[in-house]
Amino acid sequence: MNRGKALKLGLSSMLLGSMLMAGGAYTAEAAPSYGYMDLKESRTYVPIRYLSEQLKYKVHWDAGQSSILVTQGNTKVELTVGSKKAKINDKPYTLDAVPFSKGGVTYVPIRFVADAMNLALKWDANSSTLVFQGEKGPLQLPVVSTARQIAANPISSKSRTIKTGKRSYSINLVEVDLLHPKISLGVGVANQRVGSVASLKAMAEQNGAAAAMNGTFFNAYTDSDVKVPYGYIVQNGKIAYKSPGDKRSILVFTKQNHVEVIDGKDFQERFDAGDVEGALQAGPRLVRDGKVAVDPVTEGFKDPKILSNGGARSAVGITKDQKLILVTVPSATIPELAHIMKQAGAYQAMNLDGGASSGLYVKGKYVTTPGRSLSNSFLIFQNK
């Protein structure tokens, strides 16, 4: 990739930070695994630990001089906290964003480092992440605004009224901080057997999940004991149910809590990248890059329940600052749901199964109670 072109995608500069030992390499202590973006100054920042652990650069910190040395092959980059002066292979340069330390973490500008190291990177608007080209393939790093704080309570639930058009809608909303170190995501399959059904509560409790929402569509009306799901289901990194050729939108997430909404046609390529931990295919998409984007016919939907009728709905969204939002609403059309999700803060969003399947379970109780047993679910874990 042409570095200049990649960096024009709103990435004027970028900082990398990590816990550092005095007079030595960084420590193995936990450091932020996300980047920062200063919207006012058009600067983007990410942890330096990422340079060492993910990109395999050598990083050295001199506490006495507050200096950082980054080396890779024959390239040597020298920077100093609070100074615009820097060097590449002993040649002096002036930075447009200075390295700094905050909360025991030290940060340095990526544009400068990327140019020096010939580092290819691009911006993925779908997941608000920087994508680096690592030794073994693409590496993702989520990016949030510099004002973003990690929530003390990573899972919060509330009722809210949202007005869109001439109507007001009462919704139940669960917000999950994807950057919180205790949060992880999963997919629940009823009784660990595709085609089986169980209550949403049972799936949450059997898996030890702090929160759960209904997942994909499934054949709920058959007299058979086997209730076949519709769409791809990925659980624990493996495809539990295949749906080749399906055009409907898919919720995808990794072990690092990188959450995306992708088009059905792109799923196989995305799965083959090797880092997909879980996925649920439902749709249609509701919000794309912060804008309402509803096209159920193109996604292959024919049922009036999706195309025109109102009903109980469940939707999942991702905000631009790496928060997950789960929403249920008693009655809305798909276009109305899209506007609701946008107003709720979703930058990307898609519909999940609805009607009697619509359900939301949080911290031991139902927020929205499903009217039937379910085939599968989206799970949120809060580790102790």
N, C-alpha and C positions, 0 to 999 in steps of 0.2 A: 504494500500500500504506500502511496505517496504521502510522506509525513506532513507536508504542508497542507495537503487537502484534508487529511484527517484532523489536523489541529484547527482547521477553520470551522469545524462543527461545534462552535461555541467553546472550544477548549483553548482559550488564550494562554493559560498556563495551568500547571497542576502541581500540588505539593504532596510529598510522601512522608509519612512519619512513623516512628516506632519508639518503644522503650529502649534506652541505650545505657550501656554500662560506662562508667567513667574510664576513659583511656582504653576502651576496647570495643568489641562488636556488640550489637544489640542483645538484650536479654531475651529469654523465651517467655517473659511475662506477657499476659494478654494485652493487646493494643487494638485500637480501632481497625476494623476490617471493612472500612468504607471510606469514601472520599468526601471532600467538602467542596462546595461551589459558592464563591462569593459573587452573588448576582450583581451587586453594585459596582464592583471593580472588574467583573468578568474574569475572575480567577477561579481555578478549580484545584482542590487539594486532596491528597490521599496518603495513607500511612507508608512510611519508608520501610517498614517491616515487609511490605509487599515487594519491594525491590529485591530484598534478600531471599525471602521464603518462596516467592512465586516466580520471580524473574531470574533468580539465582545470581544476582550481583553481589559483590563483596561490599559491605558497608562498615565503616569504622568511625567511631565518635571520640573526639578529644575534648573531654569536659573542661580542661583548663583553658583551651582556646575557643571553646564552643564551635568547633569545626567538624565538618562531615566530609568523609572521603568515600566516594563511590567508584569502584573499579570493575571493569569487565574487559577481559582480554588485554589489549594494549591501550585501552581508553581509561583515563583517570579524570574524575570530576571532583573539584574541591569547592565547598561552600561553607559559609559561616552564618550562624544564627544572627539575625538582625542586620546583616550587611548585604548590599547590592553587589559587592565584589565577589567574583567567582573565577574559576579557572578550568580550562579543559586542556589536559596535557601541558600544564604550566603556562598556557596562553591566557592572558586576562580577558574577562568579559564583564559586562554590566547587566545585572538582572532587572526585570521589570516587576518582580515579586520576590520579596526577601524571605529566606528561611526563618522559621520561628518555632518556639517551644510553647506548649500549652498542656497543662495537666500531666506533666512528665512525658509528653510525647513531642518529638522533634519532627519538623516538616520542611521539605525542600521543594523547589519549583520543578515540575515535570517537563514543561516545554523545553526548558534548558537541558534537563537530563535526557529527554527523548531525542532531541536534536543531536546531543553528544553521542548517545548510544545507538543511534539509528533505530530507535524503538518505534515499531508500528502500533498505532492505537486508533480506535474510532469510538464514536459515541453511539450507543444504542438507546434511542428515545423510547422504545417499547418498554424497557425495563429500567430506564434511568441509570444505566451502567456504562462504565468505560470498559472497552474490550481490548485487551492486550494480546499480542501474538506471542505466546510463550513457547518454550522448547517442544512441548507436547501438544500444542494446539491453543485455541483461544482461551483466555482467562478473563473473567468478569469481576469488576469491582463496582459495587453500588456507590452512587454519589448523592449527597444531600446538601441543602443549603447550610451555610456557616451558622445560621441561627438555630438549626435543628438541635434539639436536646433528646437524649435517650429517656424514654418514659420510665418513671419509678414503678408504675404499674403497667406492664407490657400488654395486658389484655383488659380493655375497658368496654363496658356495655351500657347503652343508653337508648331511650326512646327519643325521637326527634320528629318535628313537623317540617316538611319541605314543601314549599310552594313552587310549582312550575306551571306556566300557562295560567289558566284561571282556577286551577284546583290546588288544594293542599292535601298532602299525603302524610299519614302517620306511619313512620317506619321504625323498625328496630335495627340498631346499628351496633356492630362490634368492631372495634378498632384494635389492630395488633401491630406492635412495634417490631418490624422485621429485623431491626438492628440490635435488639436486645439480646444479650448473650444466652439467655435462658429460653429463648423461643426457637422452636423447630416445627416443621410441617410434615404432614403425612396424609395418606389416603387409607380410608377404612373400607374393607370389603366385608359384607355381612357374613358372620360365622367363618371368615377366612375362606369362603368358597364362592366363586363367581356363579351367579344364578340363584343364590340364597338370599333371603331377606331377614332383616332384624330391625328393631327400633333404633332411632338415632341415638337415644340415650345409651342403649346397650353397646353400640359400636364405640361411642366415646369412652364409656367406662371400661370396656374390655381392653381397649388400647391405652388407657391411662391418659386420654386427651383432656385438656382444660376447656376446649371449645370444639364444637363440631357443627357443620352445616351439611345439608343434603347435597349429593353430588350429581351424577349424570342421570339422564333419562333412562328408563328401563321399562320392560313390558309388565306393567303392574296389573293389567286387566286379564291376563291369561288365567285359565283354570288350572294350568300346569303348576306343579310345585317348583319348577325352574322358571325364574323371572329374569329373562335375558336382558342385560344392559345394552344400551345403544352408545356406541362411541368408544374410543380408546380409554383404557384405564391402566395407569402405570403405578405400581406399588413397590416401594423399596428398590427402585432402580430397575425393575423388571416389568415387562408388559404382561399384565394380568388378563387383559382382554383386548383383542385386535379389532380394528374397524378400518381396513385399508380402503382408500379412495374417498373416505368421508370428508366433506368440505367444512364441517362445522368447527367453530372456534374451540380452542383447547387451552385450559389453564395448565401451565407447566411450572415446576419449581425444582430447585437444586438443594443439596444439603446445606449450602451457604445461605439459604432463604432468598435467592434470586428468583423472583416470581415474574412470569410473563404471560401474556395472552397472545397466542399465535394462531395463524390461519391453519385450518386442517390440512391443506396441501403442503404445508411446510413442516408437518410434524415429524415425518420419518427422518428428514435431514437433521432436524433439531435433536431428535432422540439419538441418532448416530454420533452426535458430538460427544456422547459418553458421560455427561454430567447430570442427566435428568433423573431426579430422585422420585418424583411423582407427577402424575398428569391425570386430568379429568376432562373429557370432551363433552360439551353440551351446546352452548351457544343459544341464540346468536350473540355476536359481539355487540356491545352497547356503546362503549367509548374507546376511541383510538387517538392517542396523542393529545388528550385533553378536549377532544371534540366529539359530539354525538355522532355515532357511525353505526347505523342500523340497516342491514341489508339481508334479511332472513331468506329471501328467495334465492339469492346467489349462494347462500350457505346450504341450500337444499331443503329448506323447510316448506311444507305444504299444508300443515295443520292450521286451521283458523285459530286455534288456541294460541299460536305464536304469531300468525300473520295479522290478526285483527281483533281478537277477543281480549277482554280484560280477565284478570284472575290473580290468585295469590302468586307472588313471585319471590324468588331468591336470586341474589346476584353477588358476585365477588369482584372487587376492584383493587387496584394498586395506586396509591398516591404518588406524586412526583418525588416525595421525600421518603420513600421506602416504608410506607405503612400499608398494611392490608386492611381492607374494609369489607365486612360481610353485612349484607342488608337484606331484610325481609320486609315486604309490604303486603297488606291484606288484599289489595286489588289495584291492578294497573295493567295497561297494555305494554307491549315491549318498547315502543317509542317513549311512552311515559316513564318507564323504568330507566331508560337510557338518560333522560334528563334528570331523574332523581339521583342517579349515580354520579353524574357530572357535578351536580350541586353538592353532593356529599363529599366531593373532593377527589373522585377517581380520575386518574390520568389515563388508565387503561381499565376496561371493565367488560364483563360478559355475563350473560344469563346462565343460571343453572336450572335444574329441573324445578318445576313449580307446582301449582295446584295443591292437591292433597299431600304432595311430597315436600312442600316447602317447610323447612324446619331449621331451628337455630337453638343450640344447646350450649350454655355457658356456665362453667364453674358449678356444676351439680344441679342445674335446673334448666327447664325449657324457657327460652325467651319467646320462641315461636314453636308451637307443638304441631308436628306433622299429623296428618290424618290417616297415615298408613305406615306400614313397615317399609324400609328402604333397602335398596340394593347395595349402595355404596355411599361414602361420605368424604368430606374434606375435613381433616383433623388439624388442630393447633395444639401443640404441647408446650407447657411451661415447666421446664426442668428445674429441679430443686438444687 
